[in-house]
Amino acid sequence: MSAITTRTTPPPLPVAEPVLDIDGMLRDIEQYLAARTRTTAHPLVTKTTAQLVAEALGAPAPTPAGALVLPGRLLRLLPDWVLSIPPVRHRHGGTRTVTVTEHLELTALVIERYGWAQGKHRSRSGRVCILGAQAVLFRLGIGDESTVDRAGKRLQAVLRSRGCTLAYHRWNDMPDRTADEVTTLVRTAARMEITP
């Protein structure tokens, strides 16, 4: 009688969830926005038109990007909605106007930096889906509802051009989806030509 041996494969190793690093994300966002800052028309003028108008009207000067106070460890552990509380939002940069292209590029950055999620906006460790990444930016005051809405329309337009009729948040949650496909979609939408 011969002994039959069965070979079993070892169970897969658990994937470690990344640690939420909101300080690093905010630094990356600030660097991205600072690199896209528009320069003045004349080399002797060192302030933008908006700064000159604000100064003339007596408005307080905006906080320079390098002077931001970034969220500490407690805010990393709390839900994202805490970032929208006015004192917290003000302390961490207040509202920032960004273009739809900038919003989408920053959305891809958030997904890459914190990992990608399916089936929920944000995991406990900070992984986010497309909507979750948009929500983080919105709650930090980077863009407004109109920006997020127009970004969503661009994402939908890219999917339609590929023959997909799913809403982008449902497309994100499809079982065969990958993180690379998601960031590629977001970056493609960012580069999309805007037609009037």
N, C-alpha and C positions, 0 to 999 in steps of 0.2 A: 504494500500500500504506500503510495507516495503522498507526501505532505504538500498541500496546496498553500502557497504563500500569496497573500494579497498585499498589494502595494497601495498604500494610501498616501495622498498628498497632504503635506502639512497645511494647517489652516493659514490663510493669509495674515500677515502681520498687520496690526492696527495702524492706521494712518494718523499720525500726530496732527492735531489741529494747530494752526499757527496762533501765536500769541498776538492779540490785538495791539497794534502800535499806532495809536491815533496821532501821537506826536510826530512820528515819521511821515505819516500820510499828510498831515498839515504842512510839514516842511516841504514835501514834494509838491503839493498844490501851490504853495507860495512860490517855490522856485519856478514852476511852470508858468504861473501868472506873471511873475516878474520878468521872465524871458519874453513874454508877449506884450509887455508894456509899450505903448505907443510913445514915440519920441516927439519932441516939439518941432515946429516948422523951422525955427531959427536957432542956431547954436548958442546964442547969447541968452535965449529964454530957457530957463531951467524948470519952469512950472508948466503944467498942462493948462489948457483953457479952463477946465473944470476947477482946478485948484485956484486959478486967478479969480474966477467968478465967486467961488466960495470965500476967498479972502476978502474980496470987495464987499460982499454981503455980510461979512462978519461971522461966517459959519466956522465952527471949530475945525482945525486941520485934521485930516484923516490920519489914522495910525499907520506909520510906515510898516511895510511887510516884515521887516526884520525885528520890529518891536512887539510882535504878537506874543501873547502869553498862551502857551499851548495847554490843552487839557492834561490833567494829571492822571495818576493811576485809578482813582475812584471813578472818573468819567469813562475810563476804558471798560470798566466792569458793568456800568449801568447801561440800560437800553438807549438806542440811538435818539429816541424822542427827547431825552434830557438835553441834547445839544440845541434844541429849539427854544428852550426856556430863555427869555430875553436877557437876563444877566449873564448866563453862560454864553449865549450866542455873541453878545456884545464883547465879552471878555476875550473871545477867541476869533475876533475879526469882524463881527457884524456882517452886514449884507455886502455882497460883492456882485456887481453886474458882470456876467460873462456871456459870451456868444454861445449859440447852440453848438458850434464846432468845439469850443473850449469845454463846454459841459460834457460833451460826448468823450472827448479825449481824457478828461478827468475821471469820468465814469469807468473807462477802461483801466486807468491807473489804479483806482480803488479796487477793482476786481483783481488785478494782477498782484497788488500789494497784499491784500488780505485773503485771497483765495476766493474761489467761486462756489456758490451754493445753488442747490435746486430745491424746489418745493417750499421754500421759505425765503423771506427777504434777507434775514441775517441769522447765522447760527450763533450759538453762545460764544464761540471763539472769534467771531467777527467775519467769517466767510459771508459773501453777499452774492445775490443774483443781480441781474441788471437793474431791476426796480430798487433793490436794497442799496446798491451803489448810488443810484440817483437820489434816494432818500437821504443818505448820509450827506451828500453835497448840499441838498436843499436845506436840511436842518442846520447845517453849518452856516447857512446864509449865502452859499455860493450858487447864484442863480435864483430865479423865482419860478412860480407856477407856469408862467408862459414859456420860459426857457425849457422846463422839463417837458411840457406838452409838445412843443415844437421838436424837441429831440426825439420824443416817442414817435412823432409822425415821420421823421427821417428814418428811424429804425424800421417802421412799418413799410416805408417806400422801398427800402433795400430788400426786405423779405418778399414784397410783392414782385419786385424785379426778378427774383429767383423762383417765382411761381408758388410761393408759400402764402397761405391765407391765414395762418395762425397769428394771434396777437403775440407781440415779441416776448411778453412775460410767459406765455404758454409755450412758445418755441424754446425758451430758456430751460423749461422744465421737462422737455421730451427726454425719455430714457437714453437715447443714443447720442445726446448732445455732449460736447466736450468744452472745456474752458477755453481752449484755443479758438474754437468756432465762435464762442460768445464774444471774446475780445476782438476777433476779426470782424464780426458783424458791427460792433460798436465803432470800431475805427473806420470801417467802410462808410458808415453813416456820417462820421465826422468829416470825411473827405468828400462827401456828396456835394455835387454842384447844386446851388440853389437857383431855381428858376422862378422868375416873378409871376 
